[in-house]
Amino acid sequence: MNQHHLTIISMLALTTLAGCGSDKKEKEEVAQSGPDSVATVTDSLTLPAPFATESVENRPEEAGWPAGKMPTAPEGFVVTKFADKFDSPRWAYIAPNGDVFVAESGTRKSADRITLLRDVNKDGTPEMREIFLEKLNKPLGMLVLNGFFYVANTDGLYRYPYKDGETKITSKGQKIVELPAGGYNNHWTRNLLANADGSKIYISVGSASNVADHGIDEEKRRANILEINPDGSGERVYASGLRNPVGMDWAPGSKMLWTAVNERDKLGDDLVPDYITSVKEGGFYGWPYAYFGPNEDPRRKGERPDLVAKSIVPDVPVGSHTASLGLAFYNKTQFPAKYQNGAFVGQHGSWNRSKLSGYKVVFVPFKNGKPSGKPEDFLTGFVESEKKVYGRPVDVTVMNDGSLLVNDDSGNTIWRVSAK
């Protein structure tokens, strides 16, 4: 922490939970304290002071896609409609046999089912569509492992006996891990990822609130990535202080876990940047006490200086309030060399920013398992105006043939991007 940053902290005079009840003068004092600079893996990031701009609520109309309209990819790529007419297709999972499983679930109303898509003749469009599993509870993460189909509901991890190629599960699942459900900030999603040899499963669990607004006790086992054995035993916290980690993947050419994290709100237009980061075993990433390294959140001032000091700086910032949720490394060869081994990030889009941010898929180049450049736009065209969007991309999934699927939960569509 540099001397300038220490000066910023010394000027903070906010009480705990100032975001809920601090007076105007206190916020102005913080806003005038000036920016701070943070060294990330790819660049130097200048962070504004908290409350440098007013926190605003800005939710555009989700209008849907007009006939003939679709997202736009860079030159050399083709965008097609892989499947549509879903009820909030939030997440996708590609089984080892190529079947595409789609979790249809939502924040306010939720279809609570998983739909199976199968491209029988390998023409890039699924001919088979079946309800695979239903009567779930806000499902998201899915996994096929060791003869079981795993589903991460918002309240627990379930597994079902599964045979390759099955088109429907009717048996009652076994709940092998209880997960904390609910919360004031709708961080209900629970994602899944197995390691290379299938000996461990990782579960992402977001916080219950913006910045521990209702006390830290409510956040037990949350804002974490948990590690378990495939039978649900041996749970431990793999990494913590991650406000809302959702997308997870392994960086090609390494054994490093990466995650996409949706950071906190109500500190201003440009705080706090969402990010993708390598996940260090036992690492602490700041939430709720600090952000982007040891930058203390004024709403938790003075509570845990020990944790503020040990907060890890995330690797790659991907824009403030972009709601970066999906993450997939491109481990195929259909796309040009530039994209191979790099990361695609699905940005669901802002609600807490005066001008919209996110609502697109970005690409982060990697080399030798590490970021080698800044994020750049890949799939755009979701925004019509500052008041209206056609859809909201969330999950990104690399198919076995090397094309990229993009789940648009607001547009009830899954888009397929392939190289010409």
Residue pairs with C-beta under 8 A, 6 or more apart in sequence:
1 293
1 294
1 309
2 36
2 37
4 34
4 36
4 37
5 36
5 294
5 295
7 33
8 33
8 34
8 36
8 49
9 296
11 29
11 30
11 33
12 29
12 30
12 33
12 296
12 298
12 301
13 26
13 29
13 30
14 22
14 26
14 27
14 30
14 298
14 299
14 301
15 21
15 22
15 301
16 299
16 300
16 301
16 302
16 303
17 213
17 299
18 26
18 27
18 298
18 299
18 301
19 55
19 210
19 211
19 213
19 266
19 267
19 298
19 299
20 213
20 299
22 298
27 50
27 51
28 51
30 49
30 50
30 51
30 298
31 49
31 50
31 51
31 52
31 53
31 268
32 49
33 49
34 49
35 46
35 47
35 48
35 49
35 52
36 46
36 47
36 49
36 295
37 44
37 45
37 46
37 47
38 44
38 45
38 46
38 47
38 292
38 293
38 295
38 313
39 45
39 313
40 313
40 314
40 315
40 316
40 317
41 315
41 316
41 370
41 371
42 315
42 316
42 371
42 372
42 373
42 374
43 374
45 273
45 292
45 317
47 270
47 271
47 272
47 273
47 292
47 295
48 268
48 270
48 271
50 267
50 268
50 271
50 297
50 298
51 267
51 268
51 298
52 268
52 269
52 270
52 271
53 268
53 269
53 270
53 354
54 268
54 354
55 265
55 266
55 267
55 268
55 352
56 269
56 352
56 353
56 354
57 351
57 352
58 350
58 351
58 352
58 353
58 354
58 355
58 356
58 386
59 351
60 349
60 356
60 383
60 385
60 386
60 387
60 388
60 389
61 387
61 388
61 389
62 389
62 391
62 392
62 410
62 411
63 384
63 388
63 389
63 390
64 390
64 391
64 410
64 411
64 412
65 390
65 391
65 411
65 413
66 390
69 381
69 390
70 79
70 80
70 81
70 381
70 415
71 79
71 379
71 380
71 381
71 382
71 391
71 393
71 406
71 408
71 415
72 79
72 379
72 380
72 381
73 79
73 378
73 379
73 417
74 378
76 336
76 419
76 420
77 335
77 417
77 418
77 419
77 420
78 417
78 418
78 419
78 420
79 379
79 415
79 416
79 417
80 124
80 125
80 415
80 416
80 418
81 413
81 414
81 415
81 416
82 117
82 124
82 125
82 126
82 405
82 413
82 414
82 415
82 416
83 102
83 117
83 125
83 126
83 129
83 413
83 414
84 411
84 412
84 413
84 414
85 412
86 102
86 104
86 111
86 115
86 409
86 412
86 413
86 414
87 104
87 106
87 111
87 412
88 104
88 105
88 106
88 110
88 111
88 409
88 410
88 412
89 102
89 103
89 104
89 115
89 407
89 408
89 409
89 412
89 413
89 414
90 103
90 104
90 105
90 106
90 140
90 189
90 394
90 395
90 407
90 409
91 102
91 103
91 105
91 139
91 140
91 141
91 142
91 189
91 191
91 394
91 395
91 407
92 100
92 101
92 102
92 103
92 395
92 397
92 405
92 407
92 414
93 100
93 101
93 103
93 141
93 142
93 143
93 144
93 397
94 100
94 101
94 397
94 398
94 399
94 400
94 405
95 101
95 144
95 164
96 144
96 164
97 164
97 165
98 118
98 119
98 399
98 400
99 116
99 117
99 118
99 165
100 116
100 117
100 118
100 119
100 126
100 397
100 399
100 405
101 114
101 115
101 116
101 117
101 132
101 142
102 114
102 115
102 116
102 117
102 407
102 414
103 114
103 139
103 140
103 141
103 142
103 151
104 110
104 111
104 112
104 113
104 114
104 115
105 111
105 112
105 136
105 138
105 139
105 140
106 138
106 409
107 186
107 188
110 138
112 134
112 135
112 136
112 137
112 138
112 139
113 131
113 132
113 133
113 134
113 135
113 136
113 139
114 131
114 132
114 133
114 134
114 136
114 139
114 142
114 151
115 129
115 130
115 131
115 132
116 128
116 129
116 130
116 131
116 132
116 167
116 168
117 126
117 128
117 129
118 126
118 127
118 128
118 129
118 167
119 125
119 126
119 127
120 126
120 127
120 128
121 127
122 401
124 401
124 403
124 416
124 418
128 167
130 167
130 168
131 168
132 167
132 168
132 169
133 139
133 149
133 151
133 160
133 168
133 169
136 151
136 153
137 153
137 154
137 155
137 181
138 153
138 154
138 188
138 189
139 151
139 152
139 153
139 154
140 152
140 154
140 189
140 190
140 191
140 246
141 150
141 151
141 152
141 189
141 190
141 191
141 192
141 193
141 203
141 204
142 149
142 150
142 151
142 152
142 192
143 149
143 150
143 192
143 193
143 194
143 201
144 150
144 162
145 194
145 198
145 201
145 230
146 198
146 230
147 161
147 162
147 163
148 159
148 160
148 161
148 162
148 230
149 159
149 160
149 161
149 162
149 169
150 157
150 158
150 159
150 160
150 192
150 201
151 157
151 158
151 159
151 160
151 173
152 158
152 179
152 190
152 191
152 192
152 203
153 179
153 190
154 179
154 181
154 188
154 189
154 190
155 178
155 179
155 180
155 181
156 175
156 176
156 177
156 178
156 179
157 175
157 176
157 177
157 179
157 190
157 192
157 201
157 203
157 228
157 232
158 173
158 174
158 175
158 176
159 173
159 174
159 176
160 169
160 171
160 173
160 174
161 171
162 169
176 228
176 231
176 232
177 203
177 226
177 228
177 232
177 235
179 190
179 203
179 205
179 221
180 205
180 208
180 220
180 221
180 222
181 188
182 188
182 208
183 206
183 207
183 208
183 209
183 218
183 222
184 208
184 209
184 210
184 213
184 214
185 206
185 207
185 208
185 209
185 210
187 206
187 207
187 208
187 222
187 243
187 244
187 262
188 206
189 204
189 206
189 246
189 325
190 203
190 204
190 205
191 203
191 204
191 245
191 246
191 247
191 248
192 201
192 202
192 203
193 201
193 202
193 248
193 249
193 250
193 257
194 200
194 201
194 202
194 230
195 201
195 202
195 250
196 250
196 255
198 230
199 229
199 230
200 227
200 228
200 229
200 230
201 227
201 228
201 229
201 230
202 225
202 226
202 227
202 238
202 248
202 257
203 225
203 226
203 227
203 228
204 224
204 225
204 226
204 242
204 245
204 246
204 248
204 259
205 221
205 222
205 223
205 224
205 225
205 226
205 245
206 222
206 223
206 243
206 244
206 245
206 246
206 262
207 219
207 222
207 223
207 243
207 244
207 287
207 288
208 214
208 218
208 219
208 222
209 218
209 219
210 264
210 265
210 266
211 264
211 266
211 287
211 288
211 297
211 299
211 300
212 218
212 219
212 288
212 300
216 288
219 288
221 237
223 240
223 241
223 242
223 243
223 244
223 245
223 287
223 288
224 237
224 238
224 239
224 240
224 242
224 245
225 237
225 238
225 239
225 240
225 242
225 245
225 248
225 257
225 259
225 279
226 235
226 236
226 237
226 238
227 234
227 235
227 236
227 237
227 238
228 234
228 235
238 257
238 279
238 281
238 282
239 279
239 280
239 281
239 282
239 283
239 284
239 285
240 283
240 284
240 285
241 283
241 284
241 285
241 286
241 287
241 289
241 307
241 311
241 312
242 259
242 261
242 279
242 285
242 287
243 261
243 262
243 263
243 264
243 287
243 288
244 261
244 262
244 263
245 259
245 260
245 261
245 262
246 259
246 260
246 261
246 262
246 325
246 326
246 327
247 259
247 260
247 276
247 324
247 325
247 326
247 327
247 328
247 345
247 346
247 395
247 396
248 257
248 258
248 259
248 260
248 327
249 257
249 258
249 327
249 328
249 329
249 343
250 256
250 257
250 258
250 329
251 258
251 278
251 329
251 341
251 343
251 366
251 369
251 370
252 329
252 331
252 341
252 366
252 369
253 341
253 368
253 369
254 369
254 370
256 278
256 279
256 369
257 278
257 279
258 276
258 277
258 278
258 279
258 327
258 329
258 343
259 276
259 277
259 279
259 327
260 274
260 275
260 276
260 318
260 324
260 325
260 326
260 327
260 345
260 346
261 274
261 275
261 276
261 277
261 285
261 314
261 324
262 274
262 323
262 324
262 325
263 272
263 273
263 274
263 275
263 287
263 291
263 320
264 271
264 272
264 287
264 288
264 291
264 297
265 321
265 352
266 352
267 297
269 320
269 321
269 353
269 354
269 355
270 320
271 291
271 320
272 291
272 292
272 320
273 292
273 317
273 318
273 319
273 320
274 317
274 318
274 319
274 320
274 321
274 322
274 323
274 324
274 347
275 292
275 314
275 315
275 316
275 317
275 318
275 324
276 314
276 315
276 316
276 318
276 324
276 327
276 343
276 345
276 364
277 285
277 312
277 314
277 315
277 316
278 315
280 312
283 312
284 307
284 310
284 311
284 312
285 311
285 312
285 314
286 292
286 293
286 294
286 295
286 307
286 308
286 311
286 312
288 297
288 299
288 300
289 296
289 297
289 300
289 303
289 304
289 307
289 308
289 311
290 296
290 297
290 307
290 308
290 311
291 297
291 311
292 313
292 314
292 317
293 311
293 312
293 313
294 308
294 309
294 310
294 311
295 311
296 305
296 308
315 371
316 364
316 371
316 375
318 324
318 345
318 347
318 362
318 364
318 375
319 347
319 357
319 358
319 375
320 350
320 353
320 357
321 350
321 351
321 352
321 353
321 357
321 358
322 347
322 348
322 349
322 350
322 357
322 358
323 347
323 348
323 349
323 350
323 351
323 358
324 345
324 346
324 347
324 348
324 358
325 346
325 347
325 348
325 394
325 395
326 344
326 345
326 346
326 361
326 393
326 394
326 395
326 396
326 397
326 406
326 407
327 343
327 344
327 345
327 346
327 396
328 343
328 344
328 396
328 397
328 398
328 404
329 341
329 342
329 343
329 344
329 366
329 398
330 339
330 340
330 341
330 342
330 343
330 344
330 398
330 404
331 340
331 341
331 398
332 340
332 398
332 400
332 401
332 402
333 340
333 402
334 401
334 402
334 403
334 418
334 419
335 402
335 404
335 419
336 419
338 365
339 363
339 365
341 366
341 367
341 369
342 363
342 364
342 365
342 366
343 363
343 364
343 366
343 371
344 361
344 362
344 363
344 364
344 378
344 396
344 398
344 404
345 361
345 362
345 363
345 364
345 375
345 396
346 361
346 393
346 394
346 395
346 396
346 406
346 407
347 357
347 358
347 359
347 360
347 361
347 362
347 393
348 358
348 359
348 392
348 393
348 394
348 409
349 356
349 357
349 358
349 359
349 382
349 389
349 392
350 356
350 357
350 358
350 359
355 386
356 383
356 386
356 389
359 382
359 383
359 389
359 392
359 393
360 377
360 378
360 379
360 380
360 382
360 383
360 393
361 377
361 378
361 379
361 380
361 393
361 396
361 406
362 375
362 376
362 377
362 378
363 375
363 376
363 377
363 378
364 371
364 373
364 374
364 375
364 376
365 371
365 372
365 373
365 376
366 372
379 393
379 406
379 415
379 417
381 390
382 389
382 390
382 391
382 392
382 393
382 408
382 411
383 389
383 390
384 390
389 410
390 411
391 408
391 409
391 410
391 411
391 413
392 408
392 409
392 410
392 411
393 406
393 407
393 408
393 415
394 407
394 408
394 409
395 405
395 406
395 407
396 404
396 405
396 406
396 407
397 404
397 405
397 407
398 404
398 405
399 405
399 416
401 418
402 418
402 419
403 416
403 417
403 418
403 419
404 416
404 417
404 418
405 414
405 415
405 416
405 417
406 414
406 415
406 416
406 417
407 414
408 414
408 415
